[in-house]
Amino acid sequence: MINQLKFPSPTVIPTRPCNLCGGTEAGLISEIGRSGARFRTVICRRCGLVFSDPKPHDVRDFYSKTYRLDYKGVTVPKLKHVYRAGRVALDRLARLSGSFVKGASLLDIGSGGGEFIYLMNCLGLKAVGVEPNTGYAEYSRAALDLDVRVGFAQDLDFPQQYFDLITIWHVLEHLEDPSDVLARLLPFLKPQGSLIIEVPNIKASGQAPANTFHVAHLYNFSQQTLTALLAKSGLAADLVMLSPDGGNLTITARRSPDGPCLQEAALDPGGAKAVEAFLTSRSAFGHFLSLKPYRRLMSRLGRALAEKKVLSGRSESDTVRREILDRLYRRAVESS
């Protein structure tokens, strides 16, 4: 049970300053991670950013070698992983909200198996990906014929104002220094271009409290802290969306006319207290008395049945993986 701590949580001095505001005073939110092992999570008392402290691993080594094996058990995606990622890519397409036209250039940070940029290429964009895991990056180049660079976002070297659209789907929370990465990506964005970020919503109540914190996520964002991080990096939020279950937060941002600016309003301690109170008030008992976990379970069962129907009897070959994506994307491509 992670929420043995009550509001206000004990004050601690983190091992590093807050990545958003530089604050050096934090509240201790949790001492246990998703796996049940000891894993400390704190909240900055100045701005409300929630983060792991100390860092649980060497970030470059973990994501280039270990992460995919830990969470998928493979070095290249299985057919079921490709199918699931293809369905997610279609959901992400729906959240782009007309942010692109055919012929536009796109950079996808953390492109995984390449399913999203494959879809965008099918829709007439010129998509490039960057993926730190060698196995997944090489698979997406060989099996899907994609332009994917092996490495990390902070190491990219593109001409200035090169991309119409930059997407960062469920990557920012994994980064060692998200503030630095956003600042490094901004010069690659055209003056009227868009940057789209999606992260798990720290104020979501759909998942069990015991599953909230785990070693893969170094940071946990609310709308307030993500908007402030964008402003600090020279970006202004243009559109904010929550997924239907409230679990994911998606923000479309553009270059701010004011340049990089950490707004004092975003550092309101009242906002930080609200996040801290929410996290420390959640309990497994209250969660399982609500309908949310059971709705989530039924949704997963429905997806599993649909997946089994589509994939049953199919071989684990690159040709079949590509055929699966083409079938999934056909309607979107035909209507574009």
DRENTISE-316467 format. One record per residue (C-alpha): residue number from 1; x, y, z. Coordinates in Angstrom, 3 decimals, decimal comma. Last residue first. Example, Ala and Ser with C-alpha at 12.3 -4.5 7.8 and 13.67 -1.06 7.14 Angstrom:
BEGIN
> 2; 13,670; -1,060; 7,140
> 1; 12,300; -4,500; 7,800
! end
This chain:
BEGIN
> 336; -7,485; 11,510; -45,655
> 335; -10,466; 9,164; -45,694
> 334; -8,647; 6,311; -47,435
> 333; -5,652; 6,608; -45,106
> 332; -7,755; 6,530; -41,934
> 331; -9,777; 3,570; -43,223
> 330; -6,700; 1,583; -44,208
> 329; -4,738; 2,162; -40,989
> 328; -5,581; -1,060; -39,191
> 327; -5,222; -3,159; -42,343
> 326; -1,891; -1,577; -43,234
> 325; -0,697; -2,084; -39,651
> 324; -1,561; -5,786; -39,687
> 323; 0,055; -6,221; -43,100
> 322; 3,268; -4,686; -41,763
> 321; 3,390; -7,119; -38,875
> 320; 2,574; -9,980; -41,232
> 319; 5,544; -9,156; -43,457
> 318; 7,819; -8,743; -40,442
> 317; 7,003; -12,282; -39,355
> 316; 5,516; -13,688; -36,145
> 315; 2,904; -15,848; -37,861
> 314; -0,861; -15,407; -37,756
> 313; -3,131; -18,144; -36,373
> 312; -5,153; -15,822; -34,123
> 311; -4,155; -12,188; -34,587
> 310; -7,477; -10,489; -35,399
> 309; -9,759; -12,498; -33,112
> 308; -7,242; -12,490; -30,273
> 307; -6,939; -8,721; -30,471
> 306; -10,704; -8,208; -30,337
> 305; -10,915; -10,457; -27,268
> 304; -8,062; -8,610; -25,546
> 303; -9,630; -5,213; -26,307
> 302; -12,905; -6,278; -24,719
> 301; -11,115; -7,660; -21,671
> 300; -9,224; -4,404; -21,267
> 299; -12,443; -2,366; -21,363
> 298; -14,044; -4,673; -18,809
> 297; -11,065; -4,219; -16,469
> 296; -11,170; -0,441; -16,797
> 295; -14,858; -0,383; -16,000
> 294; -14,102; -2,555; -12,976
> 293; -11,317; -0,279; -11,760
> 292; -13,518; 2,827; -12,120
> 291; -16,675; 1,614; -10,350
> 290; -15,582; 2,749; -6,885
> 289; -15,185; 0,535; -3,795
> 288; -11,888; -0,697; -5,224
> 287; -10,401; 2,788; -5,118
> 286; -11,625; 3,587; -1,623
> 285; -9,991; 0,481; -0,162
> 284; -6,777; 0,937; -2,155
> 283; -6,396; 4,413; -0,708
> 282; -6,041; 7,916; -2,117
> 281; -5,721; 10,852; 0,281
> 280; -1,932; 11,232; 0,001
> 279; -2,056; 11,744; -3,750
> 278; -4,934; 14,231; -3,733
> 277; -3,512; 16,259; -0,845
> 276; -0,127; 16,512; -2,567
> 275; -1,740; 17,630; -5,819
> 274; -3,797; 20,301; -4,016
> 273; -0,797; 21,417; -1,967
> 272; 1,230; 21,985; -5,145
> 271; -1,574; 24,079; -6,595
> 270; -1,732; 26,154; -3,428
> 269; 2,036; 26,621; -3,584
> 268; 1,464; 28,707; -6,731
> 267; 4,495; 28,116; -8,953
> 266; 2,516; 28,310; -12,181
> 265; 1,448; 31,833; -11,289
> 264; 5,141; 32,747; -11,083
> 263; 5,452; 32,105; -14,794
> 262; 8,710; 30,488; -15,860
> 261; 9,388; 32,296; -19,115
> 260; 11,222; 31,197; -22,254
> 259; 10,164; 33,393; -25,188
> 258; 7,414; 35,988; -24,906
> 257; 5,903; 35,185; -28,319
> 256; 5,611; 31,561; -27,090
> 255; 6,335; 28,942; -29,727
> 254; 3,430; 26,547; -30,017
> 253; 1,902; 23,914; -27,755
> 252; -0,552; 21,023; -28,026
> 251; -1,104; 19,412; -24,636
> 250; -2,280; 15,875; -23,881
> 249; -2,950; 14,573; -20,354
> 248; -3,646; 10,874; -19,900
> 247; -5,575; 8,960; -17,225
> 246; -8,707; 11,108; -17,166
> 245; -10,858; 8,175; -18,314
> 244; -11,979; 10,001; -21,469
> 243; -8,407; 11,236; -22,141
> 242; -7,733; 14,794; -21,016
> 241; -7,061; 17,554; -23,520
> 240; -5,255; 20,912; -23,447
> 239; -4,907; 23,107; -26,549
> 238; -2,570; 26,034; -27,289
> 237; -0,089; 25,721; -24,431
> 236; 2,752; 28,216; -24,855
> 235; 6,336; 27,155; -25,501
> 234; 9,616; 28,886; -24,629
> 233; 11,129; 26,143; -22,444
> 232; 9,954; 27,655; -19,139
> 231; 6,496; 28,008; -20,661
> 230; 6,442; 24,294; -21,521
> 229; 7,498; 23,373; -17,979
> 228; 4,734; 25,598; -16,590
> 227; 2,110; 23,880; -18,735
> 226; 3,389; 20,482; -17,574
> 225; 3,349; 21,576; -13,921
> 224; -0,206; 22,925; -13,996
> 223; -1,698; 20,121; -16,081
> 222; -0,224; 17,620; -13,622
> 221; 2,979; 15,752; -14,273
> 220; 4,833; 12,749; -12,839
> 219; 8,593; 12,516; -13,299
> 218; 11,175; 9,696; -13,227
> 217; 8,739; 7,195; -14,670
> 216; 10,378; 3,831; -15,453
> 215; 10,943; 3,057; -11,776
> 214; 7,303; 2,915; -10,776
> 213; 4,732; 5,112; -9,060
> 212; 0,943; 4,966; -9,440
> 211; 0,315; 1,224; -9,403
> 210; -0,348; 0,943; -5,650
> 209; -2,955; 3,712; -5,936
> 208; -4,997; 1,545; -8,333
> 207; -5,638; 3,167; -11,689
> 206; -8,587; 5,337; -12,625
> 205; -7,991; 8,255; -10,245
> 204; -5,936; 10,527; -12,471
> 203; -4,246; 13,482; -10,758
> 202; -0,761; 12,439; -11,908
> 201; -1,971; 12,528; -15,522
> 200; 0,143; 10,209; -17,656
> 199; 1,932; 12,178; -20,364
> 198; 1,163; 13,409; -23,876
> 197; 3,115; 16,156; -25,576
> 196; 2,413; 17,813; -28,916
> 195; 4,732; 20,446; -30,386
> 194; 3,288; 22,630; -33,107
> 193; 4,849; 24,629; -35,928
> 192; 4,211; 28,269; -36,826
> 191; 7,829; 29,385; -36,325
> 190; 9,196; 25,994; -37,458
> 189; 10,386; 23,655; -34,698
> 188; 14,011; 22,445; -34,604
> 187; 14,992; 25,336; -32,284
> 186; 12,447; 24,092; -29,697
> 185; 13,928; 20,609; -29,348
> 184; 16,895; 21,614; -27,175
> 183; 14,700; 23,595; -24,744
> 182; 12,287; 20,656; -24,482
> 181; 15,189; 18,292; -23,735
> 180; 16,644; 20,586; -21,054
> 179; 13,364; 20,835; -19,133
> 178; 12,792; 17,092; -19,418
> 177; 16,109; 16,293; -17,669
> 176; 16,410; 12,567; -16,924
> 175; 13,572; 11,723; -19,274
> 174; 10,983; 9,017; -18,614
> 173; 8,063; 11,362; -17,818
> 172; 8,683; 13,183; -21,105
> 171; 8,272; 10,003; -23,148
> 170; 4,558; 9,198; -23,114
> 169; 4,005; 10,561; -26,640
> 168; 6,410; 13,357; -27,598
> 167; 5,402; 14,715; -31,004
> 166; 7,157; 17,413; -33,018
> 165; 5,320; 19,052; -35,913
> 164; 6,248; 21,400; -38,733
> 163; 9,894; 20,411; -38,484
> 162; 13,091; 22,087; -39,772
> 161; 13,169; 25,424; -37,932
> 160; 16,899; 24,991; -37,197
> 159; 18,707; 22,238; -39,069
> 158; 18,754; 18,887; -37,285
> 157; 21,195; 17,444; -34,738
> 156; 19,705; 15,138; -32,145
> 155; 21,661; 14,309; -28,973
> 154; 19,078; 15,631; -26,479
> 153; 16,408; 13,413; -28,021
> 152; 18,299; 10,215; -27,337
> 151; 19,740; 7,615; -29,689
> 150; 19,098; 5,419; -32,691
> 149; 17,663; 7,478; -35,534
> 148; 14,540; 6,257; -37,315
> 147; 13,761; 6,915; -40,976
> 146; 11,288; 4,117; -41,636
> 145; 11,309; 1,110; -43,976
> 144; 8,704; -0,740; -41,888
> 143; 10,542; -4,032; -41,242
> 142; 14,152; -2,848; -41,532
> 141; 13,926; 0,661; -40,096
> 140; 11,345; -0,180; -37,448
> 139; 13,292; -3,276; -36,390
> 138; 16,557; -1,316; -36,134
> 137; 14,928; 1,216; -33,791
> 136; 13,267; -1,468; -31,681
> 135; 16,466; -3,450; -31,226
> 134; 18,671; -0,394; -30,648
> 133; 16,526; 1,097; -27,891
> 132; 17,089; 4,866; -27,786
> 131; 14,412; 5,705; -30,401
> 130; 14,312; 8,802; -32,625
> 129; 11,723; 9,069; -35,366
> 128; 11,357; 10,906; -38,673
> 127; 8,102; 11,522; -40,523
> 126; 7,563; 13,131; -43,917
> 125; 3,780; 13,318; -44,017
> 124; 1,480; 11,818; -46,632
> 123; -1,041; 9,904; -44,535
> 122; 0,915; 6,640; -44,956
> 121; 3,957; 8,490; -43,589
> 120; 1,903; 9,445; -40,530
> 119; 0,849; 5,843; -39,999
> 118; 4,452; 4,600; -40,226
> 117; 5,402; 7,419; -37,823
> 116; 2,942; 6,025; -35,290
> 115; 3,872; 2,359; -35,674
> 114; 7,620; 2,990; -35,431
> 113; 8,470; 0,151; -33,023
> 112; 9,335; 2,662; -30,301
> 111; 9,249; 6,232; -31,680
> 110; 10,682; 7,861; -28,566
> 109; 10,532; 11,412; -29,930
> 108; 8,521; 11,690; -33,152
> 107; 9,702; 14,357; -35,586
> 106; 7,257; 15,431; -38,300
> 105; 7,578; 17,238; -41,637
> 104; 4,436; 18,339; -43,456
> 103; 3,776; 17,017; -46,959
> 102; 0,106; 16,453; -46,264
> 101; -1,193; 18,884; -43,664
> 100; -0,747; 18,939; -39,899
> 99; -2,219; 20,100; -36,574
> 98; -5,773; 19,155; -37,587
> 97; -6,705; 18,002; -34,086
> 96; -3,626; 15,834; -33,445
> 95; -5,701; 13,966; -30,865
> 94; -7,394; 11,673; -33,406
> 93; -3,979; 10,667; -34,733
> 92; -3,041; 9,644; -31,223
> 91; -5,944; 7,220; -31,055
> 90; -4,862; 5,782; -34,409
> 89; -1,316; 5,346; -33,091
> 88; -2,697; 3,538; -30,019
> 87; -4,393; 1,023; -32,304
> 86; -1,099; 0,481; -34,120
> 85; 0,736; 0,099; -30,816
> 84; -1,656; -2,678; -29,840
> 83; -1,215; -4,471; -33,175
> 82; 2,575; -4,088; -33,087
> 81; 2,744; -5,410; -29,526
> 80; 0,568; -8,391; -30,475
> 79; 2,905; -9,210; -33,377
> 78; 5,917; -9,183; -31,084
> 77; 8,115; -6,108; -30,846
> 76; 11,928; -6,441; -31,028
> 75; 14,227; -6,974; -28,024
> 74; 11,576; -8,834; -26,042
> 73; 10,248; -9,222; -22,477
> 72; 7,873; -6,300; -22,978
> 71; 8,368; -4,224; -19,830
> 70; 11,767; -5,329; -18,535
> 69; 13,180; -6,280; -21,929
> 68; 12,065; -2,996; -23,452
> 67; 13,604; -0,982; -20,589
> 66; 16,973; -2,734; -20,279
> 65; 19,374; -1,801; -23,071
> 64; 19,073; 1,729; -24,493
> 63; 16,510; 2,875; -21,958
> 62; 18,299; 1,645; -18,826
> 61; 21,837; 2,501; -19,955
> 60; 20,927; 6,059; -20,833
> 59; 18,906; 6,633; -17,669
> 58; 21,330; 5,203; -15,121
> 57; 18,849; 3,950; -12,568
> 56; 16,545; 4,739; -9,631
> 55; 17,042; 8,522; -9,583
> 54; 17,015; 9,638; -5,944
> 53; 14,363; 10,847; -5,687
> 52; 11,610; 10,064; -8,163
> 51; 9,525; 13,092; -9,136
> 50; 6,291; 14,991; -8,547
> 49; 6,240; 18,636; -9,665
> 48; 4,012; 20,681; -7,340
> 47; 5,594; 24,115; -7,844
> 46; 7,104; 25,232; -4,508
> 45; 6,591; 22,149; -2,318
> 44; 8,231; 19,901; -4,903
> 43; 6,637; 16,469; -4,545
> 42; 8,575; 13,336; -3,617
> 41; 8,736; 9,684; -4,670
> 40; 11,005; 7,129; -2,990
> 39; 11,210; 3,547; -4,261
> 38; 11,505; 0,539; -1,916
> 37; 10,221; -2,544; -3,709
> 36; 6,538; -3,426; -4,038
> 35; 6,779; -3,626; -7,831
> 34; 4,655; -0,494; -8,270
> 33; 6,929; 1,539; -6,041
> 32; 7,139; 2,066; -2,266
> 31; 8,368; 5,102; -0,295
> 30; 5,596; 7,488; -1,293
> 29; 4,688; 11,169; -1,154
> 28; 7,585; 12,675; 0,822
> 27; 7,145; 16,438; 0,545
> 26; 9,831; 18,558; -1,019
> 25; 12,155; 21,478; -0,360
> 24; 14,971; 22,317; -2,793
> 23; 13,056; 24,160; -5,509
> 22; 14,780; 24,614; -8,860
> 21; 11,495; 25,501; -10,575
> 20; 10,885; 22,739; -13,109
> 19; 13,653; 20,170; -12,643
> 18; 13,330; 20,387; -8,845
> 17; 16,773; 20,471; -7,244
> 16; 18,672; 17,207; -6,627
> 15; 19,024; 14,816; -3,690
> 14; 15,691; 15,987; -2,325
> 13; 15,446; 17,606; 1,140
> 12; 12,474; 16,066; 2,926
> 11; 9,270; 17,348; 4,544
> 10; 6,846; 14,713; 5,813
> 9; 3,477; 14,623; 4,026
> 8; 0,755; 17,139; 4,789
> 7; -1,315; 15,138; 4,222
> 6; -0,960; 11,493; 5,257
> 5; 1,627; 8,821; 4,445
> 4; 0,594; 5,147; 4,252
> 3; -0,368; 5,877; 0,683
> 2; 1,677; 3,223; -1,082
> 1; 0,000; 0,000; 0,000
! end
